């Protein structure tokens, strides 16, 4: 790691202008014409390394679940649009963000309930926590999803959701790039003119067309910037991980990890957000690393612990935690007999597209951080 002396602002090449009455008067003159002196803020807006406002946080599903269910009788779906308990990072409250410029929350839909259709410039994804009757319609394609299934709602697509079960609510996790799109002053929102879409006759048509590890031949070429495959069921995704675990050692920092991809391009599922599923072998502890880009993790299977910026966070299935950009992090599976899996989504596509992605390994203590319990 770089030494602390390398980050000294009192050196040539950094802004180190002192204060005096003449400069103070000059700054006031600049302010009157909505201007300013760069050197007064240069070290703040050009830091030596990323200085995220987000902090590591873990939300326990056991704590959130009763509060999410409590919203069901309190708020009508037609009044809320979407009945969601959002997860807000203490350092990003002004953006309603979970970490960096990523949003997440837990949405609940009661038995037989259907939400109205809308679309927005922000991209969205879903990870189902519980319930067997969940469905979504994306630009007329109806997709059914169950526990631990992953689905996407690309930007500017008409979409609506519902629960066709007559027995139990559905709770799924939403992930969106709303903070990013809002920071770019690029968001739009529309309500469907008919309130509800007319779905096609074939349910799960994107899965039937693109979900077989082979590309369809003789159909119209897919040219949109997001995946034509809208859903990834849990069982085949988990089985793909276990097969890879038999064939390869995996990453020293993430275990056995795979990316959900656009089957046409092999790239990320959407231009602004990517998603991964990773497996930690029984008792496995990864080494620490850090990278630019923020990540929202959900414990999909098993139990474990993650050390983020020197803080230890124990998790079990359903828990959600976040890793801010450039924060050291490592994971461990606490079960000596069963594997553990983490689902995650991130803003890596943005980092790569803009040439901003950087990664490095933790160089001390055999790759493990000293820890403190939060």
PALUM-271704 format. One record per residue (C-alpha): residue number from 0; x, z, y. Coordinates in Angstrom, 2 decimals, padded with zeros to 5 digits. Layout:
BEGIN
<pos: NUM; c1: X; c3: Z; c2: Y>
...
***
This chain:
BEGIN
<pos: 0; c1: 000.00; c3: 000.00; c2: 000.00>
<pos: 1; c1: 001.09; c3: -000.55; c2: 003.56>
<pos: 2; c1: 002.59; c3: 002.47; c2: 005.31>
<pos: 3; c1: 000.73; c3: 004.24; c2: 008.13>
<pos: 4; c1: 003.48; c3: 003.31; c2: 010.62>
<pos: 5; c1: 002.55; c3: -000.34; c2: 010.16>
<pos: 6; c1: -000.80; c3: 000.45; c2: 011.81>
<pos: 7; c1: 000.62; c3: 001.94; c2: 015.01>
<pos: 8; c1: -001.29; c3: 000.60; c2: 018.05>
<pos: 9; c1: 001.47; c3: 001.73; c2: 020.43>
<pos: 10; c1: 003.68; c3: -001.26; c2: 019.69>
<pos: 11; c1: 004.33; c3: -004.72; c2: 021.06>
<pos: 12; c1: 001.66; c3: -007.10; c2: 019.83>
<pos: 13; c1: -001.18; c3: -004.57; c2: 020.22>
<pos: 14; c1: -003.18; c3: -003.77; c2: 023.33>
<pos: 15; c1: -001.60; c3: -000.71; c2: 024.97>
<pos: 16; c1: -002.50; c3: -000.97; c2: 028.67>
<pos: 17; c1: -002.71; c3: 002.44; c2: 030.35>
<pos: 18; c1: -005.35; c3: 003.61; c2: 032.82>
<pos: 19; c1: -004.96; c3: 003.84; c2: 036.58>
<pos: 20; c1: -007.31; c3: 003.81; c2: 039.58>
<pos: 21; c1: -006.64; c3: 000.15; c2: 040.39>
<pos: 22; c1: -007.53; c3: -000.96; c2: 036.86>
<pos: 23; c1: -010.66; c3: 001.21; c2: 036.84>
<pos: 24; c1: -011.83; c3: -000.47; c2: 040.03>
<pos: 25; c1: -011.03; c3: -003.86; c2: 038.52>
<pos: 26; c1: -013.09; c3: -003.10; c2: 035.42>
<pos: 27; c1: -016.05; c3: -002.21; c2: 037.64>
<pos: 28; c1: -015.74; c3: -005.54; c2: 039.41>
<pos: 29; c1: -015.77; c3: -007.36; c2: 036.07>
<pos: 30; c1: -018.81; c3: -005.43; c2: 034.88>
<pos: 31; c1: -020.81; c3: -006.51; c2: 037.92>
<pos: 32; c1: -020.54; c3: -010.13; c2: 036.75>
<pos: 33; c1: -021.14; c3: -009.28; c2: 033.06>
<pos: 34; c1: -017.49; c3: -009.68; c2: 032.13>
<pos: 35; c1: -014.77; c3: -007.42; c2: 030.80>
<pos: 36; c1: -011.07; c3: -007.12; c2: 030.00>
<pos: 37; c1: -010.28; c3: -007.96; c2: 026.38>
<pos: 38; c1: -007.38; c3: -005.53; c2: 026.21>
<pos: 39; c1: -009.78; c3: -002.58; c2: 026.65>
<pos: 40; c1: -011.48; c3: -003.34; c2: 023.33>
<pos: 41; c1: -008.98; c3: -005.57; c2: 021.51>
<pos: 42; c1: -007.76; c3: -002.95; c2: 019.04>
<pos: 43; c1: -011.34; c3: -001.99; c2: 018.21>
<pos: 44; c1: -012.68; c3: -005.50; c2: 017.63>
<pos: 45; c1: -009.48; c3: -006.69; c2: 015.92>
<pos: 46; c1: -008.67; c3: -003.80; c2: 013.55>
<pos: 47; c1: -005.63; c3: -003.78; c2: 011.30>
<pos: 48; c1: -007.96; c3: -003.90; c2: 008.29>
<pos: 49; c1: -011.77; c3: -003.84; c2: 007.75>
<pos: 50; c1: -013.48; c3: -000.79; c2: 009.21>
<pos: 51; c1: -016.96; c3: -000.80; c2: 007.67>
<pos: 52; c1: -019.62; c3: 001.41; c2: 009.18>
<pos: 53; c1: -021.29; c3: 001.70; c2: 005.78>
<pos: 54; c1: -020.38; c3: 004.65; c2: 003.57>
<pos: 55; c1: -020.56; c3: 005.02; c2: -000.22>
<pos: 56; c1: -024.01; c3: 006.26; c2: -001.28>
<pos: 57; c1: -025.75; c3: 006.86; c2: -004.59>
<pos: 58; c1: -029.54; c3: 007.02; c2: -004.90>
<pos: 59; c1: -030.82; c3: 008.64; c2: -008.09>
<pos: 60; c1: -033.76; c3: 006.86; c2: -009.67>
<pos: 61; c1: -035.13; c3: 010.20; c2: -010.88>
<pos: 62; c1: -035.42; c3: 011.28; c2: -007.23>
<pos: 63; c1: -036.75; c3: 007.97; c2: -005.93>
<pos: 64; c1: -039.31; c3: 007.20; c2: -008.64>
<pos: 65; c1: -041.90; c3: 009.89; c2: -007.73>
<pos: 66; c1: -041.59; c3: 008.98; c2: -004.05>
<pos: 67; c1: -042.09; c3: 005.28; c2: -004.81>
<pos: 68; c1: -045.13; c3: 006.04; c2: -006.96>
<pos: 69; c1: -046.51; c3: 008.28; c2: -004.20>
<pos: 70; c1: -046.78; c3: 005.24; c2: -001.94>
<pos: 71; c1: -049.19; c3: 003.51; c2: -004.33>
<pos: 72; c1: -052.38; c3: 005.39; c2: -003.26>
<pos: 73; c1: -051.18; c3: 005.94; c2: 000.31>
<pos: 74; c1: -050.65; c3: 002.32; c2: 001.40>
<pos: 75; c1: -052.79; c3: -000.72; c2: 000.59>
<pos: 76; c1: -050.87; c3: -003.81; c2: -000.46>
<pos: 77; c1: -052.75; c3: -006.00; c2: 002.03>
<pos: 78; c1: -051.75; c3: -003.65; c2: 004.85>
<pos: 79; c1: -048.09; c3: -003.29; c2: 003.88>
<pos: 80; c1: -047.45; c3: -006.89; c2: 002.82>
<pos: 81; c1: -044.97; c3: -005.41; c2: 000.36>
<pos: 82; c1: -045.09; c3: -001.77; c2: -000.66>
<pos: 83; c1: -041.38; c3: -000.94; c2: -000.63>
<pos: 84; c1: -039.26; c3: 002.18; c2: -000.24>
<pos: 85; c1: -036.07; c3: 000.88; c2: 001.33>
<pos: 86; c1: -032.66; c3: 002.46; c2: 000.74>
<pos: 87; c1: -030.82; c3: 002.96; c2: 004.01>
<pos: 88; c1: -027.11; c3: 003.59; c2: 004.42>
<pos: 89; c1: -026.40; c3: 006.45; c2: 006.89>
<pos: 90; c1: -023.92; c3: 004.19; c2: 008.67>
<pos: 91; c1: -026.27; c3: 001.20; c2: 008.91>
<pos: 92; c1: -029.64; c3: 002.70; c2: 009.89>
<pos: 93; c1: -029.98; c3: 000.40; c2: 012.89>
<pos: 94; c1: -029.95; c3: -002.61; c2: 010.53>
<pos: 95; c1: -032.07; c3: -001.09; c2: 007.72>
<pos: 96; c1: -029.15; c3: -002.05; c2: 005.47>
<pos: 97; c1: -028.04; c3: -000.45; c2: 002.21>
<pos: 98; c1: -024.43; c3: -001.54; c2: 002.69>
<pos: 99; c1: -022.77; c3: -004.01; c2: 005.04>
<pos: 100; c1: -025.32; c3: -006.72; c2: 005.78>
<pos: 101; c1: -027.23; c3: -006.30; c2: 002.50>
<pos: 102; c1: -030.68; c3: -004.72; c2: 002.13>
<pos: 103; c1: -032.24; c3: -003.19; c2: -000.97>
<pos: 104; c1: -035.40; c3: -001.27; c2: -001.80>
<pos: 105; c1: -037.79; c3: -000.37; c2: -004.59>
<pos: 106; c1: -041.14; c3: -002.18; c2: -004.61>
<pos: 107; c1: -044.18; c3: -000.93; c2: -006.53>
<pos: 108; c1: -047.23; c3: -002.92; c2: -007.58>
<pos: 109; c1: -050.22; c3: -001.28; c2: -009.20>
<pos: 110; c1: -052.06; c3: -002.57; c2: -012.28>
<pos: 111; c1: -053.87; c3: -005.83; c2: -011.53>
<pos: 112; c1: -052.44; c3: -006.01; c2: -008.02>
<pos: 113; c1: -051.32; c3: -009.23; c2: -006.29>
<pos: 114; c1: -049.39; c3: -009.55; c2: -003.04>
<pos: 115; c1: -050.08; c3: -012.39; c2: -000.61>
<pos: 116; c1: -047.71; c3: -015.34; c2: -000.28>
<pos: 117; c1: -045.18; c3: -015.74; c2: 002.52>
<pos: 118; c1: -041.74; c3: -017.16; c2: 003.17>
<pos: 119; c1: -038.75; c3: -016.23; c2: 005.31>
<pos: 120; c1: -035.29; c3: -017.49; c2: 006.14>
<pos: 121; c1: -033.70; c3: -014.56; c2: 004.29>
<pos: 122; c1: -032.88; c3: -014.96; c2: 000.59>
<pos: 123; c1: -034.16; c3: -012.42; c2: -001.93>
<pos: 124; c1: -033.60; c3: -011.29; c2: -005.50>
<pos: 125; c1: -035.33; c3: -008.92; c2: -007.92>
<pos: 126; c1: -034.16; c3: -006.57; c2: -010.69>
<pos: 127; c1: -036.98; c3: -004.97; c2: -012.68>
<pos: 128; c1: -036.78; c3: -001.22; c2: -013.34>
<pos: 129; c1: -040.04; c3: -000.62; c2: -015.19>
<pos: 130; c1: -043.36; c3: -002.21; c2: -016.07>
<pos: 131; c1: -044.28; c3: -005.14; c2: -018.30>
<pos: 132; c1: -046.77; c3: -007.11; c2: -016.20>
<pos: 133; c1: -044.61; c3: -008.34; c2: -013.32>
<pos: 134; c1: -044.79; c3: -011.92; c2: -012.13>
<pos: 135; c1: -043.67; c3: -013.93; c2: -009.14>
<pos: 136; c1: -044.59; c3: -017.41; c2: -007.93>
<pos: 137; c1: -041.81; c3: -019.31; c2: -006.13>
<pos: 138; c1: -042.82; c3: -022.64; c2: -004.58>
<pos: 139; c1: -045.62; c3: -022.94; c2: -007.11>
<pos: 140; c1: -043.57; c3: -021.94; c2: -010.17>
<pos: 141; c1: -044.89; c3: -018.82; c2: -011.88>
<pos: 142; c1: -042.26; c3: -016.63; c2: -013.52>
<pos: 143; c1: -042.94; c3: -013.56; c2: -015.67>
<pos: 144; c1: -040.31; c3: -010.82; c2: -015.69>
<pos: 145; c1: -039.83; c3: -007.57; c2: -017.58>
<pos: 146; c1: -037.53; c3: -004.53; c2: -017.48>
<pos: 147; c1: -033.91; c3: -005.34; c2: -016.53>
<pos: 148; c1: -034.72; c3: -009.02; c2: -015.94>
<pos: 149; c1: -033.17; c3: -010.64; c2: -012.86>
<pos: 150; c1: -034.96; c3: -013.18; c2: -010.66>
<pos: 151; c1: -034.35; c3: -014.93; c2: -007.34>
<pos: 152; c1: -036.44; c3: -016.01; c2: -004.37>
<pos: 153; c1: -034.29; c3: -018.47; c2: -002.41>
<pos: 154; c1: -034.58; c3: -018.68; c2: 001.34>
<pos: 155; c1: -037.56; c3: -020.52; c2: 002.84>
<pos: 156; c1: -039.42; c3: -020.72; c2: -000.48>
<pos: 157; c1: -043.06; c3: -019.66; c2: -000.61>
<pos: 158; c1: -043.38; c3: -016.61; c2: -002.84>
<pos: 159; c1: -045.82; c3: -013.94; c2: -003.92>
<pos: 160; c1: -045.74; c3: -011.21; c2: -006.52>
<pos: 161; c1: -048.09; c3: -009.29; c2: -008.75>
<pos: 162; c1: -048.68; c3: -007.11; c2: -011.78>
<pos: 163; c1: -051.02; c3: -008.49; c2: -014.43>
<pos: 164; c1: -050.86; c3: -005.32; c2: -016.53>
<pos: 165; c1: -054.02; c3: -003.19; c2: -016.53>
<pos: 166; c1: -052.15; c3: -000.05; c2: -017.60>
<pos: 167; c1: -049.06; c3: 000.81; c2: -015.58>
<pos: 168; c1: -047.39; c3: 000.01; c2: -012.26>
<pos: 169; c1: -044.36; c3: -002.24; c2: -011.92>
<pos: 170; c1: -041.29; c3: -001.05; c2: -010.02>
<pos: 171; c1: -038.62; c3: -003.57; c2: -009.22>
<pos: 172; c1: -035.63; c3: -003.59; c2: -006.92>
<pos: 173; c1: -035.52; c3: -006.05; c2: -004.05>
<pos: 174; c1: -032.22; c3: -007.31; c2: -002.65>
<pos: 175; c1: -032.09; c3: -009.40; c2: 000.52>
<pos: 176; c1: -029.66; c3: -010.70; c2: 003.11>
<pos: 177; c1: -032.08; c3: -009.80; c2: 005.93>
<pos: 178; c1: -029.43; c3: -007.89; c2: 007.96>
<pos: 179; c1: -027.09; c3: -010.89; c2: 007.82>
<pos: 180; c1: -029.76; c3: -013.41; c2: 008.82>
<pos: 181; c1: -030.95; c3: -011.13; c2: 011.63>
<pos: 182; c1: -027.40; c3: -010.64; c2: 012.91>
<pos: 183; c1: -027.13; c3: -014.43; c2: 013.08>
<pos: 184; c1: -030.46; c3: -014.60; c2: 014.99>
<pos: 185; c1: -031.71; c3: -017.04; c2: 012.38>
<pos: 186; c1: -034.70; c3: -015.35; c2: 010.74>
<pos: 187; c1: -038.19; c3: -016.83; c2: 010.46>
<pos: 188; c1: -041.33; c3: -015.53; c2: 008.73>
<pos: 189; c1: -044.55; c3: -017.30; c2: 007.78>
<pos: 190; c1: -047.75; c3: -016.27; c2: 006.01>
<pos: 191; c1: -049.06; c3: -018.85; c2: 003.55>
<pos: 192; c1: -051.98; c3: -020.76; c2: 005.11>
<pos: 193; c1: -054.11; c3: -020.14; c2: 002.01>
<pos: 194; c1: -052.73; c3: -016.59; c2: 001.47>
<pos: 195; c1: -052.11; c3: -017.40; c2: -002.21>
<pos: 196; c1: -050.34; c3: -020.30; c2: -003.92>
<pos: 197; c1: -051.76; c3: -022.48; c2: -006.65>
<pos: 198; c1: -049.28; c3: -022.10; c2: -009.51>
<pos: 199; c1: -048.38; c3: -024.92; c2: -011.86>
<pos: 200; c1: -049.83; c3: -025.00; c2: -015.36>
<pos: 201; c1: -046.56; c3: -024.11; c2: -017.10>
<pos: 202; c1: -045.41; c3: -020.49; c2: -016.77>
<pos: 203; c1: -041.63; c3: -019.89; c2: -016.73>
<pos: 204; c1: -041.03; c3: -023.61; c2: -016.15>
<pos: 205; c1: -037.56; c3: -023.05; c2: -014.61>
<pos: 206; c1: -036.52; c3: -021.08; c2: -017.71>
<pos: 207; c1: -037.85; c3: -023.77; c2: -020.02>
<pos: 208; c1: -036.03; c3: -026.48; c2: -018.06>
<pos: 209; c1: -032.70; c3: -024.87; c2: -017.16>
<pos: 210; c1: -032.40; c3: -021.72; c2: -019.29>
<pos: 211; c1: -030.98; c3: -023.21; c2: -022.49>
<pos: 212; c1: -027.30; c3: -023.59; c2: -021.56>
<pos: 213; c1: -027.82; c3: -027.37; c2: -021.46>
<pos: 214; c1: -028.69; c3: -029.46; c2: -018.42>
<pos: 215; c1: -031.87; c3: -031.53; c2: -018.66>
<pos: 216; c1: -031.28; c3: -035.28; c2: -018.79>
<pos: 217; c1: -033.59; c3: -037.83; c2: -017.24>
<pos: 218; c1: -035.24; c3: -035.48; c2: -014.75>
<pos: 219; c1: -034.94; c3: -035.64; c2: -010.98>
<pos: 220; c1: -031.49; c3: -034.47; c2: -009.90>
<pos: 221; c1: -031.52; c3: -031.01; c2: -008.33>
<pos: 222; c1: -030.07; c3: -031.18; c2: -004.82>
<pos: 223; c1: -031.10; c3: -027.91; c2: -003.17>
<pos: 224; c1: -028.42; c3: -025.35; c2: -002.25>
<pos: 225; c1: -029.73; c3: -022.69; c2: -004.64>
<pos: 226; c1: -030.25; c3: -022.41; c2: -008.38>
<pos: 227; c1: -033.17; c3: -024.30; c2: -009.96>
<pos: 228; c1: -033.24; c3: -021.54; c2: -012.58>
<pos: 229; c1: -035.25; c3: -018.68; c2: -011.05>
<pos: 230; c1: -034.96; c3: -015.99; c2: -013.74>
<pos: 231; c1: -032.48; c3: -014.53; c2: -016.20>
<pos: 232; c1: -034.07; c3: -012.32; c2: -018.90>
<pos: 233; c1: -032.20; c3: -009.18; c2: -019.89>
<pos: 234; c1: -031.75; c3: -009.74; c2: -023.62>
<pos: 235; c1: -029.87; c3: -013.07; c2: -023.53>
<pos: 236; c1: -027.85; c3: -011.88; c2: -020.55>
<pos: 237; c1: -026.79; c3: -008.68; c2: -022.32>
<pos: 238; c1: -026.06; c3: -010.60; c2: -025.53>
<pos: 239; c1: -023.82; c3: -012.98; c2: -023.57>
<pos: 240; c1: -021.86; c3: -009.95; c2: -022.34>
<pos: 241; c1: -021.45; c3: -008.51; c2: -025.81>
<pos: 242; c1: -020.28; c3: -011.88; c2: -027.15>
<pos: 243; c1: -017.73; c3: -012.16; c2: -024.35>
<pos: 244; c1: -016.57; c3: -008.61; c2: -025.13>
<pos: 245; c1: -015.73; c3: -009.74; c2: -028.67>
<pos: 246; c1: -013.76; c3: -012.71; c2: -027.40>
<pos: 247; c1: -011.92; c3: -011.39; c2: -024.33>
<pos: 248; c1: -010.46; c3: -008.18; c2: -022.97>
<pos: 249; c1: -012.13; c3: -008.60; c2: -019.59>
<pos: 250; c1: -011.04; c3: -007.47; c2: -016.13>
<pos: 251; c1: -008.92; c3: -004.32; c2: -015.69>
<pos: 252; c1: -011.05; c3: -003.54; c2: -012.61>
<pos: 253; c1: -014.58; c3: -004.45; c2: -013.75>
<pos: 254; c1: -014.59; c3: -004.45; c2: -017.54>
<pos: 255; c1: -016.34; c3: -007.39; c2: -019.16>
<pos: 256; c1: -018.08; c3: -009.10; c2: -016.25>
<pos: 257; c1: -020.14; c3: -012.26; c2: -015.95>
<pos: 258; c1: -021.77; c3: -013.95; c2: -012.98>
<pos: 259; c1: -025.34; c3: -015.21; c2: -012.90>
<pos: 260; c1: -024.86; c3: -018.84; c2: -011.88>
<pos: 261; c1: -026.57; c3: -021.99; c2: -010.73>
<pos: 262; c1: -026.67; c3: -024.06; c2: -013.95>
<pos: 263; c1: -026.25; c3: -027.32; c2: -012.00>
<pos: 264; c1: -023.17; c3: -026.37; c2: -009.97>
<pos: 265; c1: -021.73; c3: -023.37; c2: -011.82>
<pos: 266; c1: -021.65; c3: -021.54; c2: -008.47>
<pos: 267; c1: -023.53; c3: -018.55; c2: -007.16>
<pos: 268; c1: -027.29; c3: -018.43; c2: -007.53>
<pos: 269; c1: -027.81; c3: -018.60; c2: -003.74>
<pos: 270; c1: -025.58; c3: -019.54; c2: -000.79>
<pos: 271; c1: -025.45; c3: -016.03; c2: 000.70>
<pos: 272; c1: -025.76; c3: -013.68; c2: -002.29>
<pos: 273; c1: -024.20; c3: -013.58; c2: -005.73>
<pos: 274; c1: -025.02; c3: -011.39; c2: -008.72>
<pos: 275; c1: -023.05; c3: -010.03; c2: -011.69>
<pos: 276; c1: -023.62; c3: -008.16; c2: -014.91>
<pos: 277; c1: -020.73; c3: -006.13; c2: -016.31>
<pos: 278; c1: -020.13; c3: -004.15; c2: -019.48>
<pos: 279; c1: -017.95; c3: -001.08; c2: -019.84>
<pos: 280; c1: -016.88; c3: -000.44; c2: -023.41>
<pos: 281; c1: -017.42; c3: 003.07; c2: -024.85>
<pos: 282; c1: -015.20; c3: 005.50; c2: -022.98>
<pos: 283; c1: -013.61; c3: 002.75; c2: -020.89>
<pos: 284; c1: -012.19; c3: 003.58; c2: -017.44>
<pos: 285; c1: -011.25; c3: 000.67; c2: -015.18>
<pos: 286; c1: -008.50; c3: 000.63; c2: -012.60>
<pos: 287; c1: -009.23; c3: 000.74; c2: -008.89>
<pos: 288; c1: -009.22; c3: -002.24; c2: -006.57>
<pos: 289; c1: -010.78; c3: -003.24; c2: -003.27>
<pos: 290; c1: -012.03; c3: -006.45; c2: -001.73>
<pos: 291; c1: -013.77; c3: -007.79; c2: 001.31>
<pos: 292; c1: -017.50; c3: -008.06; c2: 000.74>
<pos: 293; c1: -020.16; c3: -005.43; c2: 000.07>
<pos: 294; c1: -021.77; c3: -004.68; c2: -003.31>
<pos: 295; c1: -025.02; c3: -003.01; c2: -004.41>
<pos: 296; c1: -024.81; c3: -001.70; c2: -007.99>
<pos: 297; c1: -027.66; c3: -000.72; c2: -010.32>
<pos: 298; c1: -027.02; c3: 001.11; c2: -013.58>
<pos: 299; c1: -028.76; c3: -001.11; c2: -016.13>
<pos: 300; c1: -027.69; c3: 000.70; c2: -019.31>
<pos: 301; c1: -025.90; c3: 003.89; c2: -020.25>
<pos: 302; c1: -024.22; c3: 006.48; c2: -018.08>
<pos: 303; c1: -020.95; c3: 006.67; c2: -016.24>
<pos: 304; c1: -019.10; c3: 007.53; c2: -013.08>
<pos: 305; c1: -017.68; c3: 005.45; c2: -010.24>
<pos: 306; c1: -015.01; c3: 006.60; c2: -007.82>
<pos: 307; c1: -015.56; c3: 004.99; c2: -004.41>
<pos: 308; c1: -013.15; c3: 005.67; c2: -001.55>
<pos: 309; c1: -011.99; c3: 008.79; c2: -003.38>
<pos: 310; c1: -015.51; c3: 010.15; c2: -003.98>
<pos: 311; c1: -016.91; c3: 010.59; c2: -007.47>
<pos: 312; c1: -020.47; c3: 009.39; c2: -008.16>
<pos: 313; c1: -022.03; c3: 010.02; c2: -011.58>
<pos: 314; c1: -024.79; c3: 007.56; c2: -012.54>
<pos: 315; c1: -027.27; c3: 006.86; c2: -015.30>
<pos: 316; c1: -029.78; c3: 004.08; c2: -015.97>
<pos: 317; c1: -031.82; c3: 003.20; c2: -012.87>
<pos: 318; c1: -029.47; c3: 004.77; c2: -010.32>
<pos: 319; c1: -028.34; c3: 002.61; c2: -007.41>
<pos: 320; c1: -025.06; c3: 002.93; c2: -005.52>
<pos: 321; c1: -023.09; c3: 000.89; c2: -003.02>
<pos: 322; c1: -019.47; c3: -000.06; c2: -002.42>
<pos: 323; c1: -018.64; c3: -000.95; c2: 001.20>
<pos: 324; c1: -016.24; c3: -003.74; c2: 002.02>
<pos: 325; c1: -012.56; c3: -002.88; c2: 001.50>
<pos: 326; c1: -013.34; c3: 000.44; c2: -000.22>
<pos: 327; c1: -011.27; c3: 001.37; c2: -003.26>
<pos: 328; c1: -013.50; c3: 001.63; c2: -006.33>
<pos: 329; c1: -013.29; c3: 002.04; c2: -010.10>
<pos: 330; c1: -015.80; c3: 002.67; c2: -012.89>
<pos: 331; c1: -015.87; c3: 004.65; c2: -016.13>
<pos: 332; c1: -018.26; c3: 004.79; c2: -019.08>
<pos: 333; c1: -018.87; c3: 008.45; c2: -019.99>
<pos: 334; c1: -020.37; c3: 007.68; c2: -023.41>
<pos: 335; c1: -017.76; c3: 007.56; c2: -026.21>
<pos: 336; c1: -020.11; c3: 005.71; c2: -028.56>
<pos: 337; c1: -022.22; c3: 003.26; c2: -026.52>
<pos: 338; c1: -021.46; c3: 000.63; c2: -023.93>
<pos: 339; c1: -022.71; c3: 000.87; c2: -020.35>
<pos: 340; c1: -023.84; c3: -001.99; c2: -018.09>
<pos: 341; c1: -023.98; c3: -002.40; c2: -014.33>
<pos: 342; c1: -026.04; c3: -005.04; c2: -012.55>
<pos: 343; c1: -024.83; c3: -005.85; c2: -009.04>
<pos: 344; c1: -025.44; c3: -008.19; c2: -006.14>
<pos: 345; c1: -023.07; c3: -008.99; c2: -003.31>
<pos: 346; c1: -022.25; c3: -011.13; c2: -000.28>
<pos: 347; c1: -019.22; c3: -012.77; c2: -001.94>
<pos: 348; c1: -020.58; c3: -016.33; c2: -001.44>
<pos: 349; c1: -020.44; c3: -015.75; c2: 002.31>
<pos: 350; c1: -016.91; c3: -014.35; c2: 002.11>
<pos: 351; c1: -015.69; c3: -017.29; c2: 000.05>
<pos: 352; c1: -017.48; c3: -019.93; c2: 002.15>
<pos: 353; c1: -015.94; c3: -018.58; c2: 005.35>
<pos: 354; c1: -012.48; c3: -018.08; c2: 003.85>
<pos: 355; c1: -012.69; c3: -014.30; c2: 004.33>
<pos: 356; c1: -012.36; c3: -013.04; c2: 000.76>
<pos: 357; c1: -009.36; c3: -010.85; c2: 000.00>
<pos: 358; c1: -008.67; c3: -008.51; c2: -002.91>
<pos: 359; c1: -005.92; c3: -006.09; c2: -003.91>
<pos: 360; c1: -005.21; c3: -003.57; c2: -006.66>
<pos: 361; c1: -004.67; c3: 000.15; c2: -006.18>
<pos: 362; c1: -000.91; c3: 000.57; c2: -006.65>
<pos: 363; c1: -000.50; c3: 004.31; c2: -007.30>
<pos: 364; c1: -001.31; c3: 006.85; c2: -010.07>
<pos: 365; c1: -001.55; c3: 004.13; c2: -012.73>
<pos: 366; c1: -004.37; c3: 002.48; c2: -010.77>
<pos: 367; c1: -006.61; c3: 005.53; c2: -010.40>
<pos: 368; c1: -007.63; c3: 007.29; c2: -007.19>
<pos: 369; c1: -007.43; c3: 011.01; c2: -006.53>
<pos: 370; c1: -011.07; c3: 012.14; c2: -006.49>
<pos: 371; c1: -013.37; c3: 014.53; c2: -004.71>
<pos: 372; c1: -016.98; c3: 015.22; c2: -005.71>
<pos: 373; c1: -019.44; c3: 014.34; c2: -002.91>
***
